[in-house]
Amino acid sequence: MSVSFVTLFVVYGTFMDAAGAGTFWMELSLAVMGRSSSSAGRGAIITTALLGGPQGSGVATTMSVAPVMWPILQKAGYSPNMAAGLIAAGGIGAVISPPLMGAAAFLIMQFLNVAFWDVVIMVIMPTLLFYMGTFFMVELEARKYGFAALMPPENGLDGDAEHGHHLISLIVLVVLLAMGRSPASSAIWAIVTTVLTSFISRNREDWLLPRKIIQAAVEGASNMLSVAGLLAAAGMIVGVFSLTGLGLKISSLIMSASGGNPIAAVFLALVASMIVGLSLPITATYIMTVVMVAPALVKVGVPDHVAHMLAFYFAVLSEVSPPVGLSPSAAAAVTGGIPSVP
């Protein structure tokens, strides 16, 4: 799983970053959001969605975006705690945002034995609902607290058009996936496209010359170390749950406690995911819970793919679930907020 799928997408993300895409995504999101009291908050959400997909971790996305967005949010009037909570929420949203999602998306593909594009289609509606809810809350807070309206970047969309070549590799990736190409092949061609289109930039520092390509590849490999170790350990966990029958036992307990009621079973699955995810990253939480709750949900009439989506979504929410809340704690460390404050 690590070698065949995840590594290439992580490396693609580092190549995009090395080509200067991070600044482009931030300026584009702020320019698109316009000039209103909620533009800074909406810009933070869009930035996390654009930057966070390849990282597959709410914490990693939060730590990437927080140093950049915190001064902008602070200027708009956000308190340290509010800014940390907003960035953390956007960070976990990035993990479920197609077409670039976290490692858990590839696990869903393997567990359900479906194509990666099928997983992308599955997460479209939950992603839209998530961001609709997030934008609604941003708008309410902006009107309640009267945040300052920020000026968009000086060049606006015209300035972003100069860097629009960063979108080409993403378009190539989506088109190839839609055509039925494998995720590995699509990611490789997206990386090649990123290298070629980097030379369109007027800024020579963004050009992916051999030395910079090597640095990006090394950074991508370094970022993969923790993910690869996690997935390897996850395989052992799945094996233990399967061979010992522990997963079926817990599944039976959930079924018994729910009395065969699907709503009760879903609620118990949520509770189990929150408990497991108190101190684990998203991918590990998904792996731990899916082997426990998915069989129980299927037995009470929930379709296979819906059961896995529920386990995935609950695992994502574990990243911001109190009392631990890994992503809010990470964001608070940047903004100077207090992690224990709701």
Buried (B, 14 or more C-beta within 10 A) or exposed (E): BBEEBBBBBBBBBBBBBBBBBBBBBBBBBBBBBBEBBBBBBBBBBBBBBBBBBBBBBBBBBBBBBBEBBBEBBBEBBBBBBBBBBBBBBBBBBBBBBBBBBBBBBBBBBEBBEBBBBEBBEBBEEBBEEBBEEBBEBBBEBBEEEEBEBBEBBEEBEEBBEEBEBBBBBBEBBBEBBEEEBBBBEBBBBBBEBBBEBBEBBEEEEBBBEEEBBEBBBEBBBEBBEEBBEBBEEBEEBBEEBEEEEBBBEBBBBBBEBBEEBEEBBBBBBBBBBBEBBBEBBBBBBBBBBBBBBBBBBBBBEBEBBBBBBBBBBBBBBBBBBEEBBBBBBBBBBBBEBEBEEE
